[in-house]
Amino acid sequence: MKKLLPFSTALIAVFLTSCGSTNYNTKQPVRKPSYPTSNTGSSNTSATQVEREYQALIKTYKSETAEVLTDLLNDSSDSPKTAITVENKSPCNMVLTISGNNYFKKIPIGANKIGSAMVLKNQNYNLSGMVCNSVYQKTKFVTSSYNITISN
């Protein structure tokens, strides 16, 4: 019993010391990931939202690379579809939205990467996305393969 007394006394002293130095009312700052910020001063930056959407979309996205390459390398003038390719030359990931008549697709495009999609020819498409807090938006009547290069 005498051997346990110094040990238990030391253990109780350590416990009481640690309890006394803890301030339970203090909130620790939450560290947020660093993303490019906007000059608009908004607290919930669009770049953060785009990055979240990109990370969620990249997990399930199915690329149409084979169809796009076939369209770009072969004469596909008789095909009802054609390719839209987007080269993202910015340091930010982006999500490109392509929408048209009975067509809607979101394409995750990483920084310095190329994204693509097959669309029906002879239709209007709205292309939109955000790159490093800069908005890209264009309406294009697509008759043949179409290539876009985006940078910030």
Buried (B, 14 or more C-beta within 10 A) or exposed (E): EEEEEEEEEEEEEEEEEEEEEEEEEEEEEEEEEEBBBBEEEEEEBBBBEBBEBBEEBEEEBEEBEEBBEBBBEEEBEEBEBBBBBBBBEBEBBBBBBBBBEEEEBBBBBEBEEBBBBBBBBEBEBBBBBBBBBBEBEEEBEBEEBBEBEBEB
